[in-house]
Amino acid sequence: MSWRKNILFGASSLLFLSIVFFFQFCEEKKEKPKSIDPEIVAQGGEYFRSREIKDHDFVGSRACGDCHFAIYESYLKTGKGRAFHQPFKNDSLVDFSDIHVYDEYSDFHYTGFWDDDFFYVNEYRLRGTDTVHSLTRRVDFVIGSGNQTRSFLYQKNGYLFEIPITWYVNKEIWDLSPGYEEGANTRFDRAMGLQCINCHNSGFQFEANSLNLFHDLGLEGIGCEKCHGPGGKHVMEMEKPKTEQSGDSEIVNPAKLPLSLRFDVCRQCHLEGVTVEKAGKHFVNFLPGEALNDYWEVFVPLSEESNNFGFASHVERLQQSQCFLNSDGRMNCTTCHDPHKPLPKNKAVFYQEKCLSCHEMEDCGEEHFSREEAGDNCTSCHMPTGGTTDIPHVFSTDHHIRVVKDDSRGEQGEEGIKEFAIFSSSEANFRDKVMVNLEYYEKFKQEPAYLERVAQYVDSIEWSARLKYYYLSNEEKIPPQDIQMKPSEINDPYSAFYVAELRKRSQLNGIPYFKRARELAPHNIEFVYRLGLEHMNGNHWDKAKALFEEVLNKIPWHEKALVNYGFILQGEGHFETALHITQRAIDNNPNYLLARENKVNILLNLDRRLEAKAELDILIEMAPDNAQYQALRNSLLEAS
């Protein structure tokens, strides 16, 4: 019997709807990831004196260390100074001796090992005692201070991704990384984007609109300039003879800022909630000394359980405290925290002294019968430590200072539709109150009620925001005027992408707008891929192949590009090459049903029926309720 391409699975129509996964298939060369030029790190301030510095240049923390060495040396030992670096074997905060994590939802095991000076994480699956899948990534960076966690990242051609396992310091255990638990394991494909890196790293160079392409990543964690602003003019002034110094070096001293702006320096990373960027603004452009709410607002979802808080909810919780509200501006983050010094060994005594600088021990009164049990420790009673709502195995101090009547913790996200409180301003404007619902729907919980709130006022928000709403809501009736702008008139790649998708929904040509999105953001892998997919849908296979090849040159394990490229090769009759390409997708994701379906089709076209039957057996095991798999297998048995 001759088996040709007309027996392709009907399920192949799902080819164009498959989910993005990124997986590595090739052996990487053993070379340390490129970051800041080692000459810059070694020379410190000498490097910056050897080149022309502009007023508003960021010069790096080493330049600060030349004159402020004691502060610089102390700061490197803080959690912020340790927040980002390359992995090293003798990291005292991580136990590398016995690594094993099993995800029961996905049936993947994870382990880690060192080979020379390189740390690797291996994912594998067992059937009995046989290993039926194995995939290894080399870890390039460590992210996290080590006060709570150490998580791990890897980089390919500049694109940065997260590793699925994390070391939880306080519990001294390895487990799935935050957000990967309970069936949400996205394996090695989770892009590490700008917002995460911006609060863990300084000295990076990000490719705008790329999602996760970094040309450089600093290795000194969070640098001095994150709180003090760009140091270019300061270095220039300090290098002049004293008689020529103007006295205005424009370096920011947060202690001299008004209270609100001082808080904003901390709030840029220590205020956790839903970020709503101002129209035409970007959060990464914020500088110390400016008003945070000129760039974005932060809304906090309200919970019926007052003791719920996230890991980075510090400023928001403090702002609710009577100690803060009654201090007339005297109390702020640095009242208790010296940002230049690591946490003291005896933290209880240290923070007790801070409390007693304003309060008398007698203020508690005799009714506080638990004082003795608490060791006369103010924070154990009034700032209890508890598990956070967003990171498993992590315990953080609640910065809402109060008389705690009930320390029970509710489950975040189990309650009804959220209302939002603003903590980055005294009052939110109407546009931002609408937008927070759109952002919460997109990033946190896909509950239609949030989009319904936006729908009531969609005509009052800017065009780009309306496009996002239409795109996320699957709205069928798109106002024609919103999708008729010429591609050349659109200057935002995401707006071009949304218009392309919405035009498709309205049975209009979207390709010129996909092209515009890719033109404006050539390093955004998804834009390149989606343009290729549109050409494939239009049977422009040569154009589609060129775009899929472009994707695979940057991300060799891009699952959808591999499968669609193999599908085109199969249609052209290049079955052996198509089989090789399709197998690469399977090797990197054994759960990808569509890739296995296509493999069966290719094998049948090659008259390799026994191999096709073996692949069908795997499909039937993975999806036992799929009648089509069983029917095709029966047909193969009858023909043999």
N, C-alpha and C positions, 0 to 999 in steps of 0.2 A: 504494500500500500504506500502511496506517495503522500507525504504530509507537507502541505504548503502553508503559506502564511494566512490563508483564509480561515484557519482554525484558531486564530487569536482569541483569547478570552474576551468575552463581553466586558469583563471587569477592567479591561485595558482602557476603557473610556475614562476611568478614574485617573489615568496617567497624568492628566493636566491639573488634578486637584490634590496631588499627594503633598504631604507636609514636609517642610524643610528639615533635613538632618545633615550634619557635617561630620564626615568620618575620614580618618587618615588611612591610606593604604600602602604607603611606600616607606622604606627605611630612611630615616633622617641621618644626616651626617652629624657626627659628634663635635659640635662647636657651640660654644656658649652663645646665648642669644645676644644680639647687639643692642646696646642701650647707649647711655651717655659715653662719649669718647673717654677712654681711660686716661688720656693725657689731661683732659679737663679735670677729672676727679683728682688726679695726682697733683696738679699744679694749683688747684683752687683759685684763689684770687689772682695769682700770677697770670693765669690764662686770660682773665678778663682785662687785665692791664695791658695784654699784648695785642688786643684788638680794639677797634673803635666801638665804644659803648654809646648807645642812644639813651635819651632821658628815661624812657619808659621800658627799657629792656628788663627782662627777668635774667638775673645773673647766676642763680643757683646758690644753695646754702654754703658751699665751700668758700665762696667769695666772702660771705659773712663771717666765716670762721677765722679769717685772717686777723680781724680786729676783735672779734667777740669769741675768742677761742673757748673760754670756760663755759659760756652759755651754749655754744655750739656742741661742745663735747658732752655736756649734760643732756642736751636736747636729743642727741642721737640715742640715748638710753631710754627715752620715753616711748610710750605706745605709738605715738605719732611718728617718731623718728624710726620706729621699727616696722612701719605699716606696709612696706613694699621692698622686696629684695630678692636676690637669687637664692635658691635652696642651698643649704650646706649641711654636711653630715653631723657636725657636732652642735646642732641647734638644741640647746638645753630645754627648750619649750616644747619639743616634739619627740615622741617615742617612735623611732623608725624600726624597732626591733621585731614587732609582730603585727603586721598590717593585714587585716582581713575584714571586708565589709560584704554582706550579702543583701541584695535587694530582692525580697520575696515577690514583689509585684512584677518585676521584669525578668526575674530568674537570671540575674547577672551577679557574678562575684567580682570583687575588686581586691587587688593586693598591690603592694608597692615594694620597690627594691632599688638599691644603689648599684650602679655599674661605673667603676672609677669615681669621678666626681659628679656624675649625673644621676638624678633621681627620676625613676620611671613609675608610672601607674599602669597596671595591666587589668583589663577587663576580660573575663572568660565565662563560659557556660559549660556545665557538665551534663552528660547523659550517662548515668551510672558512674563509672570511673573514667569514662572517655571525655576528653576536652573537645567539644564540637565547635567552639568559637573562641578566638583569642585576639585581642586588640591591645596594643601598647602605645602609650603616649609618653614622651619625655616632658617632664615638668620644667618650665623655664623661669617661672616667678612664684614667689610666695606673697600672698596678700593677707593682711591681718596683723594686728599688733602682737598677738600672742598672749594678751591679757585674757582673751576669751577663746579665740579660734586662730587656726592657721589654715587657710584655704590655698588652692594651687591653681596656676594658670599655665597655659601653653600658647605658643605663638607660631603661626605659619605664614610666611611671606608678609609679616607685619600684622596679620589679623589675629586678634586675641580672643581666646576661649577659656572657659572654666573647666576644671577637672571635677568629676562627680563626687569625690570623697574629701572630707575635711577632718582635721584633728581638733577635737574639743578639749581645750586645755584644762578646765576645772574638773571635768569628769574623767579626764585622761582616757578618752576613747576615740577610736576612728568610727565615723559613720558617714552616711550620705550628706552631701553638702546642703546648706539651707535652701529650701525650695525644691529639692530633689526627692523628698520623702513622699510616702503614701501614693505611689503610682505616678509621680510627676518627674521621674528620672529622665532627663533629656540627654543623658550620657555625656559625650564630649562635644556636643554641638552648641552649647549655650554661649552666645556671644557676650563678651565682657565689654560693655559700652562705656561711653564717656562719663556718664553720671557716677558710676561706681568708681572708676579710676580717678575722677576729679577729687574724691574725698579720701583716697588712699595713696596718692602719688603726686609728686611735683616734678616739673622738668620734662613732661611728656610733650610730644608733638602729635596731634590728632588730625587725621584727614577728615575734613568737614563732610558731613552727610554720608559717611562711609559705614556707620554703625559701630565698627570695632577695629578699624585700621589705625595703628599707632606706628609712626615712623621712629619715634624714640620713646623710651620709658626711663624715668629717673630711678635711681637705686638708693635714694636717701629717704624713702618714705615721703611724708608730708613735710615740705621744706619751709624755711623761714618766711618766704614771700607769700605763703598761703594766708598768713595773718598780718604781715607787715607791708604787703604790696610789692610791686617791682622795685628792685634795688639799683637799677642802672644809674639814676641820677645821684643816689646816695654814694655809690662807689666813686663816681666821677668827682663829687664834691670832696670826699674824704681823701682823695689822692692829690688834691691841690695843696699847695702851701697854706698854712693857716691864715696868712694875711690875705689870701685870695678867696677864701671860702665865703660864700654868701650867707651861710647860716640856714639856708632853706634847701634841705636835701630831699624833701618830699617823701621821706620814709615814714610809714604810718606806725605810731605807737598806740595800740588799742587802748591802753590805760588812759590816754588823754582824749579819747573820743567821747562824745555824748553817749549816754547810757544805751540808747536804742541802736546806734551805730556800733557800739562795743559789743552788744548782743549779736548783731548781725555777723560779726566776724566768726563767732561760734556757731550761729544759727545756719551758716552756709552748709554745715555738715551735721550738726547736732540737733536739728529740728526735723523730726521724722513725720512724714505725712504724704499728701498728694501735692506734687509740684505743678503749679500752673504758671507757665511762662507768660510774661507780658507780650502783647502783640508786637512783633518785630524785634524782640529781645531774645537773648540766649543766656542761660544761667552761667555758662563758663566765662562770660565776659565780666562778671562781677569782680570788683576789686575791694579790698579792705578800705574802710573809710567812706564807702558809698552806701547808699540805702539799698538793702536787699530787695525791698519791694519795688524798686525801680526796674528790677529784672524778673523777679518771680514772686509769687505768693505761695505759702505753704498752708494747706488745709489739713486738719486732723480729723479723721472719722470719729465721731462720738460713739461711745459705747455705754450701754446701760450699766456695765460693770466698771465702776470708777477706778478700780485697781489695775485695769488692763493698760499696758504700755508696751511700746516697741523698744528695740535695743538702743536706738539713737534718739529716744524721746526726751532727752535731758532738758533742753531749754523750755520746751513746751510744758513739761511737768513742773519745772521750777517756777514758771510764770503763774502757776495756779496756787503757789504756796503763800501763806500769810507772811512768812519770813520775808519773802520778796516784796509782796504788796505793801507791807508796812515799813519798809526800810527807807522810803524816800529816795530810792535810786542808789543807796549805798551797797546793796547786795547784788552781786552778779556772779558770773561763772568763776572769775579769778579770786573771789573771796575765799573759796575753798580749794581751788586748783591752780597750781603754778604750772603754766604750760611748758616751761623750760626744764622742769625737773621730773624725773620718774616718780612713780608712786612710792611712798615711804614703806619700809618693811613692816612697821607697826601702824597699819592704816587706822585701826580703831582709835588709838591714842591721838594720832595726828588730827583726825576729823573731830574727835571729842574736843580738842583744844579750840578748833574753829567755832564749834557751837557755843562753847563757854566764853568766847570773846564777846558775845552779845547777850547770852543768857546766864542766869545763875542756876546752879544745880537745884536750889530750893524751889525754883519756879515750877518744878514738876509736882510738888506737893505729896503728901503722904498717900493720897488715893492711888498713886501710881505704884501699886504693890509689886509690879513686875520689874521694878528698877534693879533690884538685887539680882534677879534671875538674868537680867540683860547685862549684868556687869556694869551698871551705871553708864551704859553706852547709849548716847542719844540716838544715833543713826539706826541702831537695831530696832528701836521702837517706832521712830518717826520717819525713817527712810528705809523701809524693809527691802531686802533683796529678794527678788523672785524671778521666775522664768519669764522670758519675754515672749510676746505673741508672734514674733516673726522669725526667730532663730531657735531651733531645737537645742537642748542641752546647755543653753547659755543662761546665766543668772546675772542680772544687772541691778544696780541700786536704783530704786525709784526716787527720782528727784522731786517728787511732790511731797514737800515736808508738811506733815500734818499729824493729827491724832488718828491713828489707824484703828478704826472700829471693827473692820472685817477685812482680813487679808486674803479672802478667797479670790480666786482668779477665774473669770469667765472665759469662754472660748471666743476669741476674736473671729468675726465672720459668721458666727452662728446666729446672730441676731438679725432683725429685719433690715429694711432699707436704711442706709446710714444718712444722718445729717452731718454737716461738716462745720467745724469751728476754725477760725483763722487765728494764727499765732505769729505771723510775720508782719502784720499790720494791726492797727486799731480797728479798721473796718475794711471789708473787701468791696470792690466795686461790682456793679451788676454783671458785667461781662465775665469776671473771674468766678462769680458765684455760679454762673451757668457752666463755665468751662470745667470746673472741678468734677462735675458729674460725667462729662465726656472722658476726662483723664482717668477717673476712677474705673469707669467701665472698661476702657482700653487696657489698663495696666493691672487691675486688681480683681474685679469681679464682673463677669459678663451677665449682669442682671438687667433685663430690658427696662426696668423702672428708671434707671439712671438716664437712659437715652430718651425716655418719655419726658423727663424733666427738661432735657435740652430741646426736644422737639417743639415745646411751647414757645421757645424764644429763639429758634434757629435763625430767624431773619435779622436778629439784633447782633449777631456775632460776625466777625470778619469772614471774608470769602474763604480763606484757607481753612478756617475752623469749620465752616459749613461743609466743605468738601469732606473733611474727616468724618463729620457726623453722618453724611450720606453714605460714605463708604462703610463705616462700622455698623450702621443700622440696616443695611440691605434695603434701603429705601428704593422703591421702584419708580416713583414719580419724582424725577429730578428736574428742578426748574431749568429749562433750556438755556437761559442766560448764564447759568453757572458753569456750563460745560462747553461754551462756544468760543471762549477766548482762544486766540491763535497760539500754537505752541511757542512761537518765538516771543510772545508777550509774557510768558510765564517764567519767573526767575527763581522759583522755589521747586526743587526736585520732587518733594513729597506732594505738592499741589499738582504737579504734572502727572505724577503717578496716580493720584486719586482721580483726576479728570479722565485718564486713560481707562481706568477700571469702570468709572461711572458711564463713560461713553459705550463701553462694551455692554454694560447692563441695559443701555438704551438702544442697543442694536446699531451703534455707530462705530466708525473706525477709530480704534484707540492707538494704533501703531505710532503715528507721529508724536503722540504724547508720551508713550513709553520711550521713544527715541529721545525726547526732550529731557525726561527724567534721567536717562542714562548719560546724556550730554552734560547735564548739570552736576551729576554725581557719578562719575565714571568708575569710582572705586566701591560703589555700593553693589555688592554681589547680587542681591535680589533684583535690583533694577536691570542688570545685565541679563540675568537668567530670564526674567519675565519678558524682556524684549525677544529673546531667543524663542521662548514658548509661543509668543504671538506669531512669529515667522513660521514656526512649526505648524501651528494651527492653520495658517494660510498656505501650507504646502511649499513654503520658500525654504526648502531643506538645507540648501547650501549656506544661506544666511544664518539659519538656526544652528547648524553645526559649528560655524565660526564663533558664534556667541557662546555656545556651550563649551567649546574649547577654551575660550577666554576665561570662563568661570573656572574650569578645571585646572588651568594653569595657575590660578591664584589659590583655589581651595580644591585640591585633588580628590577629596572625598565628598564633594557636594553631591548628595544622594540623587536629587531630582535631575541634575544635569547629566549624571552618569546614565541613569535609566532612560531618559529621553534621547540622549545621544545614541545609546545602544538600540533604541527603538527605530531611529532613523536608519542606522546601519542595517538593521534587520530588514526594513522595508526596501532598502537598496540591494538586498541580496548578499551583503557582506556578513554572512552568518558567523564565521569564526571570530572576526573582530568584534561583532556585536556580542558574542558570548563572553569574550574576555572583558569587555567594558561592563556588561551586566553583572558578571561575577565579582567585579571589584565592588559594586554596590552591595552585593550580598555579603562579601567578606567583611565589610565594615558595618553592616546592619543585618544580622540574620533574621530580624523580624519583618523585613520589608517584603510584604506579600507580593506587591506589584512587580518587584524585581524578580522574584521567583517565578511568577506567572510568565513573565517575558522569557525567562530562561527556558521554561518548558517549551514555549513556542519555538524558540531558536533550536533547541535540541530536536524537536520533531521535524523541523525543516532540514536538519542535518541527518535525518533518519537514525538518530541515536536514541531509540525508543526506551531501552532499558534505563538509560540515565534520566530520560524524561519521567519515567515511572517512579524512579527513586526520588526525584524532586517533587513529584506529585504526592508521594507518601509523606514528605515533610510538610507540604501545604495542608494535607488532610489532618495531620497531627496538630498543626497550628490553628486550623479553622475547621473543626470537625463538622460544623453545621452547614458548610458550603456544599450544596448538592452538585454544583458544576464541577468541582474538583473530583468528586467521586464518580460522576458520569464519565468524565474524560478518562479517568483511570480504568473504569470498566471497559471502555472502548479499546483502550490499549491492550487490555488482557484478552479481549475477544479477537483482536487482530494478530495476536502473537501465536 
